[in-house]
Amino acid sequence: MASIAETQTKGGWTAPLIRPVRRAAREPLVHFLLIGAVLFLLLTAVRAGGRPTVRISEQELNQLVGYWQMQSGRPPTKTELAAILQDRVDEELLAREAQRLGLDREDMIVRRRLAQKMAFASEDVGAIPEPAEAQLRDYYAQHRNQYATPAHIAMRQVVFSADRGPQAQAAAAEALAELRRGGSPAGDPFLLPLSYADVSPADLTRDYGAEFARTIQAAPLGTWIGPITSPYGVHLVRVEGRQGADVAAFDAVRSDVRDAWIAERRAANNAAFLKSLRKRYRVVVAGEAQ
């Protein structure tokens, strides 16, 4: 005699319910809906328990409070501190969202700032040791010209404008003769100084040209010479004094030498760091052969 359970399973009151379920389970649409439901539940669980975290460390909190005190001259109130923290969190959220959207990759200014921060970070990692005295003296000996005071010249001039054309040379020759007799002929109005107390050869080259500067450097003291041409016209010049280049003593520029030594080492470290980075990437430029 069959049991009640067997009767119910084989053909009793449960059979009409089981058959539709079995047929539905074989339908592809049902499979798709079940998979979608499972994925939805998984994503919901992940989002609920795995949201990115924004952490404000104690050090950063102290920095924020310190900035506030430096600007306002007092500690922030609880309300002000809450606003400070909210601003900091909002800034971080916006920055992260911008990175998620790739905005940092499209903005040249942002990319340049990131590159600068990376360069500064690499400098901190490769800290430069304090140079020994012998190293500083060697650097000073190899770069003495960097610590030289350039030569300086004291001079006066009378100028005849190029606007005169050929007349400028004739006027200059006549004025030169008068100057050598002790006279004081007037030249044309001139925008640059007519008298220099300590002009350098480099400044003369920049303002009047290399040939003009060479002529002045070779000129005898206390004598009117000319005519000397420049883009401005014709010049008559009297060199009043001349001081040669002077190299500063090591002790006088030791601090500058140390700064230059450290800067040179830092540049070398940065170059080595970039060289190592280049080995980790393949660079492809549009239009170049692969």
C-alpha positions as CSV (number, residue, x, y, z in Angstrom):
1,M,0.0,0.0,0.0
2,A,1.5,3.3,-1.1
3,S,2.2,5.9,1.7
4,I,0.4,9.2,1.8
5,A,3.6,11.0,0.9
6,E,4.2,8.8,-2.2
7,T,0.6,9.4,-3.2
8,Q,0.9,13.1,-2.8
9,T,4.2,13.3,-4.7
10,K,3.3,11.0,-7.6
11,G,-0.1,12.3,-8.4
12,G,-1.8,13.9,-5.5
13,W,-2.5,17.5,-4.8
14,T,1.2,18.7,-5.2
15,A,1.6,17.5,-8.7
16,P,-0.2,20.4,-10.3
17,L,2.1,22.8,-8.6
18,I,5.4,21.1,-9.3
19,R,4.9,20.6,-13.1
20,P,4.6,24.4,-13.9
21,V,7.6,25.2,-11.8
22,R,9.7,22.5,-13.6
23,R,8.6,23.9,-17.0
24,A,9.4,27.4,-16.0
25,A,12.8,26.4,-14.7
26,R,13.7,25.2,-18.2
27,E,12.8,28.6,-19.8
28,P,15.9,30.8,-20.8
29,L,14.1,34.0,-19.8
30,V,13.7,32.6,-16.3
31,H,17.4,31.8,-16.2
32,F,18.2,35.4,-17.3
33,L,16.0,36.9,-14.6
34,L,17.4,34.7,-11.9
35,I,21.0,35.6,-12.9
36,G,20.1,39.3,-13.0
37,A,18.5,39.1,-9.5
38,V,21.6,37.5,-8.1
39,L,23.9,40.1,-9.7
40,F,21.7,42.9,-8.4
41,L,21.9,41.5,-4.9
42,L,25.6,41.1,-5.1
43,L,26.1,44.7,-6.4
44,T,23.9,46.0,-3.7
45,A,25.9,44.2,-1.0
46,V,29.2,45.4,-2.5
47,R,28.0,49.0,-2.7
48,A,26.6,48.9,0.8
49,G,29.7,47.5,2.4
50,G,32.6,48.6,0.1
51,R,32.1,52.3,-0.5
52,P,35.4,54.2,-0.9
53,T,36.5,55.8,2.4
54,V,37.7,59.4,2.8
55,R,39.9,59.6,5.9
56,I,41.1,62.8,7.5
57,S,44.2,61.9,9.6
58,E,45.1,63.5,12.9
59,Q,48.0,65.2,11.2
60,E,45.9,66.6,8.4
61,L,43.3,67.8,11.0
62,N,46.0,69.6,12.9
63,Q,47.2,71.2,9.7
64,L,43.7,72.5,8.9
65,V,43.3,73.9,12.4
66,G,46.8,75.4,12.2
67,Y,46.0,77.2,8.9
68,W,42.8,78.5,10.4
69,Q,44.6,79.8,13.5
70,M,47.3,81.4,11.3
71,Q,44.7,83.3,9.3
72,S,42.2,84.2,12.1
73,G,44.5,84.4,15.1
74,R,42.4,82.1,17.2
75,P,41.3,78.4,17.3
76,P,38.1,77.5,15.3
77,T,34.8,77.0,17.2
78,K,33.0,73.6,16.9
79,T,30.8,75.0,14.2
80,E,33.8,76.4,12.3
81,L,35.7,73.2,12.6
82,A,32.8,71.3,11.2
83,A,32.7,73.6,8.2
84,I,36.4,73.3,7.7
85,L,36.2,69.5,7.7
86,Q,33.2,69.6,5.4
87,D,35.1,71.8,2.9
88,R,38.1,69.5,3.0
89,V,35.9,66.4,2.5
90,D,34.0,68.0,-0.4
91,E,37.3,69.0,-2.0
92,E,38.5,65.4,-1.7
93,L,35.2,64.0,-3.1
94,L,35.3,66.4,-6.1
95,A,39.0,65.6,-6.8
96,R,38.3,61.8,-6.7
97,E,35.3,62.2,-9.0
98,A,37.3,64.3,-11.4
99,Q,39.9,61.5,-11.4
100,R,37.3,58.9,-12.0
101,L,36.0,60.8,-15.0
102,G,39.5,61.3,-16.3
103,L,39.5,65.1,-16.1
104,D,43.0,65.0,-14.7
105,R,44.2,63.4,-17.9
106,E,42.7,66.1,-20.1
107,D,43.8,69.3,-18.3
108,M,47.4,70.3,-19.1
109,I,47.7,72.5,-16.0
110,V,46.6,69.6,-13.7
111,R,48.9,67.2,-15.4
112,R,51.8,69.7,-15.1
113,R,51.0,70.1,-11.4
114,L,51.0,66.4,-10.8
115,A,54.3,66.1,-12.6
116,Q,55.7,68.8,-10.4
117,K,54.4,67.0,-7.3
118,M,56.0,63.7,-8.4
119,A,59.3,65.5,-9.0
120,F,59.2,67.0,-5.5
121,A,58.3,63.5,-4.1
122,S,61.3,62.0,-5.9
123,E,63.5,64.7,-4.4
124,D,62.3,63.8,-0.9
125,V,63.0,60.1,-1.5
126,G,66.5,60.8,-2.8
127,A,67.5,63.2,-0.1
128,I,70.8,64.9,-0.8
129,P,73.4,64.5,2.0
130,E,75.2,67.5,3.4
131,P,78.3,68.1,1.2
132,A,81.8,67.9,2.7
133,E,84.0,71.0,2.8
134,A,86.3,69.5,0.2
135,Q,83.4,68.9,-2.2
136,L,82.3,72.5,-1.9
137,R,85.8,73.8,-2.5
138,D,86.1,71.5,-5.6
139,Y,82.8,72.8,-6.9
140,Y,83.9,76.4,-6.3
141,A,87.2,75.8,-8.2
142,Q,85.3,74.3,-11.2
143,H,82.8,77.1,-11.3
144,R,84.8,80.2,-10.4
145,N,83.3,82.3,-13.2
146,Q,79.9,81.9,-11.6
147,Y,81.1,83.9,-8.6
148,A,82.9,86.6,-10.4
149,T,81.9,90.3,-10.4
150,P,81.9,91.4,-14.0
151,A,84.1,94.2,-15.3
152,H,82.6,97.7,-15.0
153,I,83.2,100.8,-17.0
154,A,82.6,104.5,-16.3
155,M,82.0,106.5,-19.4
156,R,80.4,109.6,-21.0
157,Q,79.1,109.9,-24.6
158,V,77.8,112.3,-27.1
159,V,75.4,110.9,-29.7
160,F,74.3,112.0,-33.1
161,S,71.2,110.3,-34.3
162,A,71.1,107.9,-37.3
163,D,68.1,110.0,-38.5
164,R,70.7,112.6,-39.7
165,G,71.9,110.1,-42.3
166,P,75.4,111.0,-43.7
167,Q,75.3,114.3,-41.8
168,A,75.8,112.3,-38.5
169,Q,79.4,111.4,-39.3
170,A,80.3,115.0,-40.3
171,A,78.6,116.4,-37.1
172,A,80.4,113.8,-35.0
173,A,83.9,114.6,-36.5
174,E,83.3,118.4,-35.8
175,A,82.2,117.7,-32.3
176,L,85.1,115.4,-31.6
177,A,87.6,118.1,-32.5
178,E,85.8,120.6,-30.2
179,L,85.7,118.1,-27.3
180,R,89.4,117.5,-27.6
181,R,89.9,121.3,-27.4
182,G,88.0,121.2,-24.1
183,G,84.7,122.3,-25.5
184,S,81.2,120.9,-24.7
185,P,79.3,120.4,-27.9
186,A,75.8,119.1,-27.6
187,G,74.6,116.0,-29.4
188,D,71.1,114.9,-30.3
189,P,68.5,113.9,-27.7
190,F,69.0,110.2,-26.7
191,L,66.8,107.7,-24.7
192,L,69.7,105.8,-23.2
193,P,72.0,107.3,-20.6
194,L,74.7,109.7,-21.8
195,S,76.8,108.9,-18.7
196,Y,77.4,105.6,-17.0
197,A,79.1,105.0,-13.6
198,D,79.5,101.3,-13.7
199,V,78.2,99.7,-17.0
200,S,79.3,96.2,-17.8
201,P,80.6,95.0,-21.2
202,A,77.6,92.6,-21.3
203,D,75.2,95.6,-20.9
204,L,77.0,97.5,-23.6
205,T,76.8,94.5,-25.9
206,R,73.1,94.2,-25.2
207,D,72.3,97.9,-25.7
208,Y,74.7,98.9,-28.5
209,G,76.1,95.8,-30.1
210,A,79.2,93.6,-29.7
211,E,81.5,95.9,-31.9
212,F,80.6,98.9,-29.8
213,A,81.4,97.1,-26.6
214,R,84.7,95.8,-27.8
215,T,85.8,99.3,-28.8
216,I,84.9,100.7,-25.4
217,Q,86.8,98.0,-23.6
218,A,89.9,98.7,-25.6
219,A,89.6,102.5,-25.4
220,P,92.2,104.5,-23.4
221,L,91.2,106.3,-20.2
222,G,90.4,110.0,-20.2
223,T,90.4,110.5,-24.0
224,W,87.5,111.2,-26.3
225,I,87.3,108.7,-29.1
226,G,85.1,108.1,-32.1
227,P,83.1,108.2,-34.2
228,I,81.7,104.8,-33.1
229,T,78.6,103.6,-34.9
230,S,75.7,101.7,-33.4
231,P,72.1,101.1,-34.5
232,Y,71.2,104.4,-32.9
233,G,73.7,106.5,-34.8
234,V,77.3,107.8,-34.2
235,H,78.8,108.1,-30.8
236,L,81.8,110.0,-29.3
237,V,82.9,108.3,-26.0
238,R,85.2,109.1,-23.1
239,V,86.1,106.2,-20.8
240,E,86.5,107.7,-17.3
241,G,87.4,104.5,-15.4
242,R,87.5,100.7,-15.7
243,Q,87.4,97.9,-13.1
244,G,88.3,94.4,-14.1
245,A,86.3,91.3,-13.2
246,D,86.8,90.1,-9.6
247,V,86.2,86.6,-8.3
248,A,84.7,86.4,-4.9
249,A,86.6,84.5,-2.2
250,F,85.2,81.1,-1.3
251,D,84.3,82.0,2.3
252,A,82.3,85.0,1.0
253,V,80.1,82.8,-1.3
254,R,80.2,79.5,0.6
255,S,76.4,79.5,1.1
256,D,75.8,80.1,-2.6
257,V,78.3,77.3,-3.5
258,R,76.5,74.9,-1.2
259,D,73.1,75.7,-2.7
260,A,74.5,75.3,-6.2
261,W,76.1,72.0,-5.3
262,I,72.9,70.6,-3.9
263,A,70.9,71.9,-6.8
264,E,73.2,70.1,-9.2
265,R,73.0,66.9,-7.3
266,R,69.2,67.1,-7.2
267,A,69.1,67.7,-10.9
268,A,71.2,64.6,-11.4
269,N,68.9,62.6,-9.2
270,N,65.9,63.8,-11.0
271,A,67.5,62.9,-14.4
272,A,68.3,59.4,-13.1
273,F,64.7,59.0,-11.8
274,L,63.2,60.0,-15.2
275,K,65.6,57.7,-16.9
276,S,64.3,54.8,-14.8
277,L,60.7,55.8,-15.6
278,R,61.4,55.9,-19.3
279,K,62.5,52.2,-19.2
280,R,59.1,51.3,-17.7
281,Y,57.0,52.8,-20.5
282,R,56.8,52.5,-24.2
283,V,56.4,56.0,-25.8
284,V,54.4,56.2,-29.1
285,V,54.2,59.5,-31.0
286,A,51.7,60.0,-33.8
287,G,53.4,59.9,-37.2
288,E,56.6,58.2,-36.0
289,A,57.5,54.8,-37.3
290,Q,56.8,52.0,-34.7
